[in-house]
Amino acid sequence: MTVAAAVDCGTNSTRLLISDGTTVFERRMVITRLGQGVNATGKLDPGAIARTTDVLGEYHALMEKHGVTKTRVTATSAARDASNRDEFFGAAELAIGVVPELLSGDEEGRLSFAGATAELDPVDGPFLVVDIGGGSTELVVGGTDVEGACSLDIGCVRITEMFLESDPPAAEELSNAVGYARDTFEEARLALPVLNGGRTLVGLAGTVSAVAAIEQGLHEYDRDRIHHFVLTKAAAEDVFRTVATEKLSDRIHNPGLERERADVIVGGAVILVSVMRVFGFQECLVSEADILDGLVMSMLP
């Protein structure tokens, strides 16, 4: 039996999935903020590397516990942007026993699409999958196969560090962030017209899950209530207005919002509502299946 482990070292979080394709043995997420300051400095911070490799060590112990036979560890936007990524890769290999793969934005998007659409009925396609990360956002469109994909340098951490300095964000900061996001997605839509062909919007990653959890008032994470929850545009806009006008000290008390994500949720919500506005979607299907599931699928017979 093949037991596969997929680890995603993202800009904001470090995540693990261990599965044999039938049973999920572990699904973990820790916010490590690997990409802290990368947009400004072009380098991974030593503290961020240490936080991430500490978690990788914990994941390695879980992999040994479950008898993992195949492993893929990937790094995405933060590592793509960092001049000292090899320093992180060396530390990561010592912690988890595998050198991370540096995924291109296109590869990242295609793996996310595979994981997110595996359980969906093709009749509801074509799907526009939006994967909102900390440093980048991937847009992928297709039915059973990918028809077009792009990776954009816009993510919840990057938007926050670029625009949202005040607490709560000033009106001008929010306007600049929204304008930047709108222009980014308009340019993508014009450059890759196939993106306009999506019938169902599928949203992935922590921002989308958090907005869905806040909308439902979940006091504890409940994957069954978040996975395939239909988030309306009106609800997404309402959550955006709420978190954007709260001080961080108040925002952290929103049911469904992890304390560690509270400082970047406004930036993430900017991206989510901008996608829905630009592409004209009135609802978003939230998916908790994503790049990790795509990575596991790539390793199973």
Secondary structure, DSSP 8 states (H G I E B T S, - for coil): ---EEEEEE-SSEEEEEEE-SS-EEEEEEEE--TTTTHHHHSS--HHHHHHHHHHHHHHHHHHHHTT--EEEEEE-HHHHH-TTHHHHHHHHHHHHSS--EE--HHHHHHHHHHHHHTTS-GGG-SEEEEEE-SS-EEEEEESSSEEEEEEES--HHHHHHHH--SSS--HHHHHHHHHHHHHHHHHHHHH-GGGGG-SEEEEESHHHHHHHHHHHT-SS--HHHHTT-EEEHHHHHHHHHHHHTS-HHHHTTSTT--GGGTTTHHHHHHHHHHHHHHHT-SEEEEES--HHHHHHHHH--
